[in-house]
């Protein structure tokens, strides 16, 4: 999804857990370190690492917050100083 001058990867998972292979591939090629997962779990932000070793922040949003992704990205980036 477009966000400012970046393209933020968003992955939708069918359950509360799952692999993020395609999201990791995107992050490895991106010039930033932020991604979003829509899933059946709870709202959280975690520090994650791709298989290639790149660190990034993963915003985990429950499905019902999908329409508010941009606001939550603002919150994550402001709270971490990015």
C-alpha positions in Angstrom: 0.0 0.0 0.0 1.3 3.5 -0.7 2.3 5.4 2.4 4.1 8.7 2.0 7.0 8.1 -0.4 7.1 4.4 0.5 5.3 1.2 -0.5 4.4 -0.8 2.6 3.9 -4.5 2.2 0.6 -5.8 3.6 0.0 -9.5 4.0 -3.4 -11.1 4.9 -3.2 -14.4 6.8 -6.2 -16.7 7.2 -5.4 -17.6 10.8 -3.6 -16.2 13.9 -0.2 -17.5 12.8 1.6 -18.3 9.6 4.7 -17.9 7.5 5.5 -14.5 6.0 7.8 -15.6 3.1 6.6 -13.2 0.5 6.5 -10.3 3.0 10.1 -11.1 3.9 11.2 -11.1 0.3 9.6 -7.6 -0.2 11.2 -6.2 3.0 14.6 -7.5 1.9 14.3 -5.4 -1.2 12.7 -2.4 0.4 14.6 0.8 1.5 12.6 0.8 4.8 11.8 -1.7 7.6 8.0 -1.6 8.2 5.4 -4.2 7.2 1.8 -5.0 8.1 0.0 -8.3 8.7 -3.8 -8.5 8.8 -4.8 -11.6 10.7 -7.1 -13.2 13.3 -4.9 -12.3 16.3 -4.5 -9.2 18.5 -3.0 -5.8 17.8 0.7 -5.8 18.3 4.0 -4.5 17.0 7.0 -6.8 16.9 10.6 -6.5 15.9 11.2 -9.2 13.3 14.0 -10.5 11.1 13.8 -11.8 7.6 15.5 -15.0 6.6 18.2 -12.9 5.0 18.8 -11.1 8.3 17.2 -7.7 7.8 15.5 -6.3 10.9 12.0 -4.7 10.5 8.9 -3.7 12.5 5.8 -5.8 11.9 2.5 -4.2 12.7 0.0 -7.0 13.4 -3.6 -5.8 13.0 -6.8 -7.8 13.5 -9.0 -7.9 10.5 -11.5 -5.4 11.9 -8.8 -2.7 11.9 -8.0 -3.0 8.2 -9.7 0.3 7.3 -7.4 2.0 9.8 -4.0 0.8 8.6 -2.7 4.3 7.8 -3.5 5.6 11.3 -1.7 2.7 12.9 1.3 3.1 10.6 1.5 6.7 11.8 1.4 5.5 15.4 4.1 2.9 14.9 6.4 5.2 13.0 5.9 8.2 15.4 6.4 6.0 18.5 9.7 4.6 17.2 11.0 7.8 15.8 11.2 6.6 12.2 
